[in-house]
Each structure stands twice: as structure tokens, then as C-alpha cells.
């Protein structure tokens, strides 16, 4: 059974950072773990939140493709779009990480720009966006399947 866990942002963010080569840590963030039993199979970190502009950056890592199902993605996107009321979520991915770009496109992100040397000299980055109208069309109010509710285990 797949479940989503909140309330452990520091631990989940550290797990995600350890799985992304160009990230050492996340500051001031929220994170959700996607669990299969007692094992993290993916983590999503929401960071660089700009409430005045209604934007937030999302960073993701996974060790299994099981997390990228519509019902899970819909729940993960509820946080920025429904709770924070963001208009735009965005990602920054090295241009040579074709798998991450493909996963982002599967979710519904669209390529917005290529940034020269974003990840160091000669290592370009792809900025991708996911806007509120896209979320409303693809995910808001839709029921795709069953995933246990986002929970926060007792401390």
C-alpha cells in the first residue's frame, strides 16, 4: 500500500537531497514522503516559496517508478495549489537528466527555458512550470484511484 507522510520535512528533505547530485541540502521547506510499506520510494520538497508572487519550487527524487501514478501526483500537488494557493510551481533540472525531465512532463510540467551554466560551467538547466490552470484541468477534484490520506505520525 502506498501512503503519503507529512510532518517529517527535515528527514524527507535530507533523503531527497541525498538522491539529487547537485543538491546538498534544502533550507526552509516542506516535504512529503511517498512510502511503500515502511520504505521511502519518493520524496517531494517544496521550497523557495514566494507568497507575494504565488510561486514555489519543487524538487523530487525517487527510487521506484511506483510513486508517479495520477492519484499520488494529485495528492502531492494539493499542497502547493490548494493549501498555499500557488499559481505556479517550477522545477530546475540539469539538461542531461532526461529521465527527470520526462517524469516532470508526465506530471504535467512544461518546459519554459534553458538556463546556461545553471548547474556549473557548461552544465545547463531546464526550467519547467506547472500553472494553476493546468492543475485545475488535470488534477483538481479528480479521483484517479486510492492512496492513503496524507498523514502525520504522532511524534
JOCOR-V380459 format. One record per residue. N is the residue number from 1. D_LAST is the distance of its C-alpha to the last C-alpha in Angstrom with 1 decimal. Layout:
# JOCOR-V380459
n=N d_last=D_LAST
n=N d_last=D_LAST
This chain:
# JOCOR-V380459
n=1 d_last=22.2
n=2 d_last=20.9
n=3 d_last=17.6
n=4 d_last=16.2
n=5 d_last=12.6
n=6 d_last=11.5
n=7 d_last=8.8
n=8 d_last=9.5
n=9 d_last=13.0
n=10 d_last=13.7
n=11 d_last=13.3
n=12 d_last=15.2
n=13 d_last=17.7
n=14 d_last=18.4
n=15 d_last=19.0
n=16 d_last=21.3
n=17 d_last=23.1
n=18 d_last=23.8
n=19 d_last=25.5
n=20 d_last=27.7
n=21 d_last=30.5
n=22 d_last=31.3
n=23 d_last=27.7
n=24 d_last=26.3
n=25 d_last=23.2
n=26 d_last=22.1
n=27 d_last=21.7
n=28 d_last=20.2
n=29 d_last=19.0
n=30 d_last=16.8
n=31 d_last=16.4
n=32 d_last=15.9
n=33 d_last=16.0
n=34 d_last=18.5
n=35 d_last=17.7
n=36 d_last=20.3
n=37 d_last=18.7
n=38 d_last=16.3
n=39 d_last=18.3
n=40 d_last=18.2
n=41 d_last=21.7
n=42 d_last=21.5
n=43 d_last=19.7
n=44 d_last=20.8
n=45 d_last=20.5
n=46 d_last=21.8
n=47 d_last=23.3
n=48 d_last=26.4
n=49 d_last=25.9
n=50 d_last=29.1
n=51 d_last=28.8
n=52 d_last=32.4
n=53 d_last=33.5
n=54 d_last=30.9
n=55 d_last=30.3
n=56 d_last=27.4
n=57 d_last=27.5
n=58 d_last=25.8
n=59 d_last=25.4
n=60 d_last=24.8
n=61 d_last=24.8
n=62 d_last=25.0
n=63 d_last=26.1
n=64 d_last=27.2
n=65 d_last=29.2
n=66 d_last=27.4
n=67 d_last=25.1
n=68 d_last=28.1
n=69 d_last=28.8
n=70 d_last=29.7
n=71 d_last=27.0
n=72 d_last=24.2
n=73 d_last=26.0
n=74 d_last=26.5
n=75 d_last=22.7
n=76 d_last=22.0
n=77 d_last=24.8
n=78 d_last=23.7
n=79 d_last=21.3
n=80 d_last=24.2
n=81 d_last=27.0
n=82 d_last=25.6
n=83 d_last=22.7
n=84 d_last=24.2
n=85 d_last=27.8
n=86 d_last=28.9
n=87 d_last=32.5
n=88 d_last=32.3
n=89 d_last=29.9
n=90 d_last=31.4
n=91 d_last=31.1
n=92 d_last=33.0
n=93 d_last=34.0
n=94 d_last=36.6
n=95 d_last=39.7
n=96 d_last=40.0
n=97 d_last=36.7
n=98 d_last=38.4
n=99 d_last=35.6
n=100 d_last=33.0
n=101 d_last=35.7
n=102 d_last=36.5
n=103 d_last=32.9
n=104 d_last=32.7
n=105 d_last=36.0
n=106 d_last=34.8
n=107 d_last=31.9
n=108 d_last=34.6
n=109 d_last=34.6
n=110 d_last=38.2
n=111 d_last=39.7
n=112 d_last=40.4
n=113 d_last=41.8
n=114 d_last=42.3
n=115 d_last=41.6
n=116 d_last=43.8
n=117 d_last=42.2
n=118 d_last=38.7
n=119 d_last=37.2
n=120 d_last=39.8
n=121 d_last=43.6
n=122 d_last=44.9
n=123 d_last=41.5
n=124 d_last=41.4
n=125 d_last=38.5
n=126 d_last=38.3
n=127 d_last=36.7
n=128 d_last=35.7
n=129 d_last=34.9
n=130 d_last=33.4
n=131 d_last=34.5
n=132 d_last=33.4
n=133 d_last=36.6
n=134 d_last=35.9
n=135 d_last=32.4
n=136 d_last=34.0
n=137 d_last=36.7
n=138 d_last=34.6
n=139 d_last=31.2
n=140 d_last=30.7
n=141 d_last=30.8
n=142 d_last=31.7
n=143 d_last=30.4
n=144 d_last=30.9
n=145 d_last=29.1
n=146 d_last=25.9
n=147 d_last=22.5
n=148 d_last=19.3
n=149 d_last=17.8
n=150 d_last=15.4
n=151 d_last=11.9
n=152 d_last=8.5
n=153 d_last=6.3
n=154 d_last=3.8
n=155 d_last=0.0
